[in-house]
Amino acid sequence: MQSLLGPVARQALGRRLTTHNSTHSALLTKAGDGLRLKPTHLTSYCYYSSSSSSSTPGKGAGIQSLAPVPGLDLGHEKLRRAVFYVPCSEERKIQKSFTSAADCIMYDLEDGVSLNRKGQARALVVEALAGNSGSRAELGVRINAVGSGLELDDLTVVLQSEALSVVMVPKVDSHREVQHVAQLIDALAPAHRRDKISIIAAIETARGLVNIRDIAQADRRVDALLFAAEDYCADTGVIRTRSRRELYYARSVVSTTAHAFRLQAIDMVTMDFRDMDVLREECAEGAEMGFTGKQVIHPAQVDAVQKQFVPPDNILARAWRIVRGYQEHYAMGKGAFDLDGKAIDMPVVKWAYRILRRAELAGVDVVASTKAAAS
């Protein structure tokens, strides 16, 4: 059958295929267990090797390479399971935060501080960031909302800290609030610090939810979207129930939008901090909805949240088997395959890699965990 492509198009396609093949060949390098494919900005080529059981994040059982996984990008993954709020008007709580195991400690200048203590809280937050600068935790500050008249003073103080990693912007209704904060970071932070500060945008109102797509793309520093249930209910009149079904739509929008733009999704606070059953229930539900972490208001919640946002052994074992099966079938020239009577194709493979990467970041020995689950 005669080709539908004209001679010019055929030549162009030939050049493109030649370039593609030479580029693909250039990705190959020698690795300890054979050929390794370097990740590119478009595609990560990776696999989990059973040859090592190191639990060090990024090493051992981590990303080595063999078979291509087109479109898989794990570069934005980071550990932020518990975002622990510490009110900066209470020195006792600040001191206790220095021993917290939370992935992210968020010093609070907003809702956790009464209006007549804002100035004192700013002085304390500087001490808190300096005192906790040696921590493994990510250190952040929740400033007061843009338009409150307080945010400029907040940022003028906190942006001078060498320990500050993230600014949480509360009650974001539009992209303009995020861009305003980003401009202040550029104007007020020391030059060597400006690119080291990220932004978490908090979705707390109906308007914020409607504008969430623009908010997610407002600035390159935005790396997470957060859902604040209590403020959302206050804004909309939604009645909170134990079932949480009234919040399902809003939470789904936040999670889906975050993943659409390769951001983290941080779930709502469990207000009944003494009820561990409700906390675990909400964590499991949030993880199933695609949230990567959860807000925490009490030290007793931290450990439970961080455990719940690590994939359990049975899920890790399945993810491992999917990845290994993909490697084996790729070597045979097969794209899709059968595992336990279920079809496995590329979307499922990507899910499996993401699950393993999250466990790896949390310090899980992926090999040992999968072996334990199989035994």
N, C-alpha and C positions, 0 to 999 in steps of 0.2 A: 504494500500500500504506500502511496506517495506521501512523503512527510508533509505535514501541515505548516512546517516552519520554512520560511524563505532562506536563501543562502546567507544573508547578513545575520539573521537571527540564529542560524545554526552555528555560524562562526563565533558569535557572542556567547552562545551556550557552551560551545567547546572550550573557549577561554575560561569561562566561569568554572566548569568542571575541573579543568586542569589546575586552576588556582586553588579550588577546594581540596583536590587531592594532595597538592603539595603542602598546603596549610595543615591538612590532617596529618601528613607524614611528619611535619615539623613538630607536631605535638608529642611525638613519641620520644621518650628518653629511657635510659636504662634505670631499672629499679631493682631492689634486692631480690624480688621474686619474679622478675621478668620485665616486660615493657610497661612503662608508665606513661599515661597521657596527662599532659599539663592542662589545668583548667584555663578556660578563656573567659573573657567578659560576657560572652554569649551563652556558653555551655560549660557545665562542670562535668568532667568525666571521672567517675569515681566508683569505688567499691569498698566493701568492708572485708578486710583480710582476717582470716582466722589464725594467721601465723603468729599473732602477738596478742597478749591479754592486758596490755598497759591500760590503766584507767585515766591516764593524763589526757585532759581535753585536747583534741587536735592531734593526738599521737596514737601509736599502737593500733588499736582496733579501728582507728579513724580513717580519714579519707585518703586512700591510696587510689589506684586507678587501673582500669582494665577495659570495661565496656562503656560506650557512650550513653549518657542519659540526657538527651537533648532538652534544653530549657530548664534544667535543674540548677537552681542557684541557692546554695546554702550559706553564702557569704554574709547575708544579713542576720543570720541566726545569732542570738546572744542570750545569755542567761539572765532572765528577769522574771523569776517565778513569783516571788513575794515582793510587792512594793509596800514597804512598811512606813506609815506616816508617824512622824515624831513631832509633836507640837513644840515650837521653839520658845514658848513662854514658860516652860517648866524645866528647870535645870536638872531635876532628878531624872526625868525621862530622857533628857539629852545624854546624861552620863550613862544610863542603862543601854542606850543605843550603841555605845562603843563596843559592847560585847554581843550585839545581835548577829545572828547568822543569815539574816535576810540578804537576798541577792541585791536588792536596791533599798537604800535607806533614804526616805524622802522627808527632809526637814520642812515642816509646814509653817508658812507665814499667813495662810489664808484662814480656812474655817476653824482650824484648831487654836486660833489665837483671837482673843477678844479685841475689839477696836481700840480700847485704851491701853493695850499692851503691845501694839505693833512696833513701836520704836524700840522697846526693850528686846523684843523678839529678833529684830534685825541684828542687834549687837550680839545676841546669844547664838544666832545662826553662824556668824563668822567664827566664833569659838568652837561651835560644834563641828564645822567642816575642817578646821585646823586640827582639832583634837582627834578626829577620826580619819585623818588623811592616810594613815598606814593600813586601813582596813582593806580587805579583799572586796568589800561591797562597793557597788556603784553608789555614789553620793549625789543626791539631787536636792532641789529646793522647789516647793510649790509656792509660787508667788501669788499675790493678790490679782484678781481679774483685771484685764485690760479695761480701762474706763472707770475703775474704782477710785482713781486718784492716788493709789498707793503703789502701783506696779513700778513706776520709775524709781522711787526710793528703794524698793526691794532690789531691783536689778543693779542699781548703782553700787549697792553694798555687796551683793553675793557674787557678782561677776568678777570681782577682784580676787576671789579665792582660787588657788591653784588646784584645790581638791574637787571643785565642782565639775560634775560630768553631765548633768542633765537638768533642764528647767522644765517644770510642769506648768503649763498654762491652763488655768481653770476656766470653766464656763465659756468655752470657745463657741461663738455663734457663727463666725464666718472666717474665711481665710485671712481677712485683714488683721485680726487680732494676732494671729501667728506671725504674719509678716512684720507687724509692729515690734513684736518681741525680737524677731530675728534682726531687725535693723538696730535695735538697742544693743544686742549682743555685739554686732559689728562696731557700734559706736563706743561702747563702754568697756568691753573686755580687752585685756592686753592682746596685742596682735598674735602672739604665739599660742593663745588659748582659744581663739575664736572658732577654729575648726574642730576643737575637741569637745564642744558643748552641743549636746543634742536637745531636742524638744519633744516632750510628750504633750499631745493635744487632748484635753479632757472634753468629752461630749456629755453635756449635762442638761441640754434643753431640746425642745422639739425643733427649734430653728437650727441648732447645731447638727441635729440628726439629718435634717433636710439638706444642709450644706456640706455634709461630711466629705463628699468626693473632692470638693475644692479645698477643704481643710487639709485633707491627706496630702495634697500636692502643693501646699502653700509655700513650703521652703524645704531645701535639701536637708536641713537639720531635723526635720520631723522624722522620728523613727518608731513612734508608737501612737496608737489611738486608745483612749481609755474611756470606759463607760461608768458614769456616776449615777447610780440608780435613784438615790434619795433626792438629789436635785432635779433629776428628770421627772420624778413623780410630783415634786412640788411645782414644777413648771406646767405640767400637763393635767394634773388632777387625777392621775392614775392611782388606783387603790392597790397598795401592796398586799400580797397574799403569800402564804407559805408555799404555794405551788410555783410562784414566779412566772406563771404563764402570761401575765399581763406585760411582762418585760421581754418576752421571747423575741418579738419583732425587732425592738430597739437593739437588743444585744446581738442579734443575728446581723443586723446592718453594720454595726461597729466591727464585728469580727470579719465579715466578708469584705468590707471596704479596706480594712487593714491588710488583709492578705492580697487583695487586688493590687495594692501598691507596695507590696513587700515590706510592710510595717508590722510591728508587734501589736497584739490585741490584748488589752488588760481589762479584766472583768471587775465587776462591782464588789463593794465591801459587804461582808457578812456582819450586819450590825449586832446580832446577838452573839457576842464574842465568847460567851460561856458555853454555848451549845456546839460542841465539836461535831455532833452528828450532822447538824445543818451545814456546818462549814465544809465537811467532807462531801456532803451531797452537792453543794453548790460548786465545789471544785471539780468534781467528776463531771457535772453537767457542763460547766464552763469549758473544760478540756475537750469534751465531746463536740462542743459548738465551735471549736477552733481557737479559743483563747489560749494565749501562751503564758499567762500569769494572772495574778489577782491582787487587789488592794487589801492591805492588812492594817488594822487599827489597834491591835493588842499583841504584845510579845508572845502570848500563848498560841496565837494563830500561825505564827511564822513557820514552825517546823511542819505542822500538818499541811499547810498550803504547798510548801516546797516539795514534800513527798508526793502529794497528789498530782503535781504538775511534772512528774517524771513518769514516762510510760511504764506501766507495770510489766513484770517479767513475761507474762503470756503474750502481751502485745509486742514486746521486744523480740520474743522468739519467733513470732510470725513474720515480723519485719525482716529479721535475719534470714529466714527461710526464703522469703520472696526475693531478697537481694541475691542470695546464693543461687537460687533457681534461675534468676535473670541472667547471671553470669554464665551459667552452664548452657542455657538455651541460646544466648547470644553467640557463644562460640560455635554452636551448631547452625547458626544462621536463622534462628527462629525469634520472632518478636514477641508473640503472645504464647503463653503456656498454661498448663493446668496444674493447680496445687490444691490437693484435698477436695477435688471436685469443683473448684471455683476457677474461673478464668482470670488470669493475671496478665494485664497489659501495662503500657507505659504509665498511665496515671497512678496505678496501684504501686508500681515500682518507685515512682517519685515519692509517694506517701511513705513507703518503707524507708527510703533514705532519710527523709526528714525526721521520722521517728527515731532512727538510730542516732542521728546527729544531735537531737535534743537530749537524748540519754547520755551521749558522750560529753556534751557540754556540762551536764550535771555531775560529771565525774563517775558515771556508772561504767563498770567493767562490762562492756557489751558481750564479750565472748563468754565470760563466766556466768553472766545472767541468763544468756540463752541456753547454755549447757545445763544450768540448774533447773530451768523451766522444762527442759526436755527429759530430765531424769525423774 
